[in-house]
Amino acid sequence: MKMKTARIHAFGDASVIRYDDVPRPRPCSGEVLVRVAATSFNPTEAALRAGLLQAFLPVDLSFTLGWDVAGTVAEIGPGTEGFTVGDRVVGRLEGAGAAADYVRAPGALLVPAPAFVPLTRAAALPVAGLTAWQEVFEHGKVVAGQRVLVNGAGGGVGGFVTQLAKHAGAEVIATAGARSDQAVRRHGADHVIDYTAGPVADALDDPVDTLLNLVPLTSRDAAALAAAVRPGGRIVSIATPVEPPADAGVRAMHMVARNDVAHLTALVELVDAGTVALDISASHPLTDLADVHRLSEAGRIRGKVVIIP
Ligand SMILES: NC(=O)c1ccc[n+]([C@@H]2O[C@H](COP(=O)([O-])OP(=O)(O)OC[C@H]3O[C@@H](n4cnc5c(N)ncnc54)[C@H](OP(=O)(O)O)[C@@H]3O)[C@@H](O)[C@H]2O)c1
């Protein structure tokens, strides 16, 4: 049986994305076959498509896109335990592949999907949610009462970072442009700085305990933001490394998110409890994926975008 995929056979601009019919895979030992309800777009995927990640995240071509998956279990591989056909699942796939009607997935990477949101929305959660969880809790060590600056709160990761920092009890200062101002406030930001109006550091009246950086920065902007962190504070960046002056007494790190089903399960629970909302700005059919890449590269995407096969 055939299925539709969005994949690349070469690195390059968004035109390298092809919508190919391929044989539907069969799950191997330890895997299930997921009928994909949705995947979501993550900008790192555009970098991968352009060939910019080959040095540290090499992939073989042809490569089917789509790290996030939400769907239902359609078939269970030999020896795979803990699943029933029809189970609703979400996960972050190590080798991508969810930009397709079906994808094989190791059972160990999947968790039960949120019960109270449609699968077509739940696909927004794994990559961005896991990144945010690890930035806020694991590396940022955000706790109640801290002043936290979330730089880039309007993006797919930023929506989760803002909500998780608020959930931890922090006072959140978020940077956002006009188009994301309302969403960022809905996510609980106590103060919003319009990053398009001037240097963010100039708009801060007091130092912050923690800087969570989610956007590429010039070295000048990075230095100005780093200087806004009090001695003893922390900086965690998922984009440009942000280094404080040597004698500032500030711990700084650049992080790369990883799969962790305990973290993903905790996120699912927060979504089901209504504590964390999914900030989905658009939904597109699979055959629009190249256009979604172009929109992202033109800076025209905010929040999360889900892709429906
Ligand atoms: N290290 C890791 O493990 C990891 C994991 C996931 C993502 N990433 C990277 O982290 C970054 C964020 O990911 P994402 O999915 O959130 O991206 P995204 O959704 O594409 O982020 C877009 C948002 O960035 C905001 N933005 C752009 N320039 C800004 C600036 N100068 N100051 C403040 N906000 C700005 C815009 O906000 P407005 O709408 O307010 O204009 C826009 O909504 C990307 O570079 C991605 O590749 C890294």
The ligand as a Gaussian input file, in Angstrom:
#p B3LYP/6-31G(d) Opt

LIG

0 1
 N       18.999000      24.030000      21.006000
 C       17.887000      23.311000      20.825000
 O       17.764000      22.182000      21.286000
 C       16.752000      23.931000      20.054000
 C       15.497000      23.307000      20.053000
 C       14.443000      23.925000      19.382000
 C       14.664000      25.138000      18.712000
 N       15.910000      25.667000      18.691000
 C       16.164000      26.965000      18.028000
 O       15.615000      27.941000      18.897000
 C       15.070000      29.015000      18.154000
 C       13.620000      29.215000      18.541000
 O       12.842000      28.125000      18.087000
 P       11.291000      28.335000      17.839000
 O       10.723000      27.039000      17.382000
 O       10.669000      29.016000      18.995000
 O       11.373000      29.361000      16.606000
 P       10.231000      30.182000      15.929000
 O        8.911000      29.683000      16.349000
 O       10.530000      30.232000      14.487000
 O       10.476000      31.641000      16.531000
 C        9.907000      32.689000      15.833000
 C        9.685000      33.814000      16.809000
 O       10.905000      34.421000      17.128000
 C       10.613000      35.727000      17.576000
 N       11.759000      36.581000      17.319000
 C       12.463000      36.705000      16.185000
 N       13.476000      37.581000      16.355000
 C       13.393000      38.022000      17.643000
 C       14.162000      38.921000      18.421000
 N       15.221000      39.571000      17.918000
 N       13.814000      39.104000      19.697000
 C       12.762000      38.475000      20.234000
 N       11.976000      37.600000      19.539000
 C       12.309000      37.387000      18.256000
 C        9.399000      36.170000      16.791000
 O        8.569000      36.758000      17.753000
 P        7.382000      37.829000      17.453000
 O        6.250000      37.005000      16.937000
 O        7.175000      38.382000      18.805000
 O        7.920000      38.793000      16.438000
 C        8.799000      34.882000      16.240000
 O        7.492000      34.644000      16.704000
 C       15.304000      28.664000      16.681000
 O       16.496000      29.292000      16.281000
 C       15.468000      27.155000      16.699000
 O       16.235000      26.690000      15.610000
 C       16.946000      25.113000      19.355000

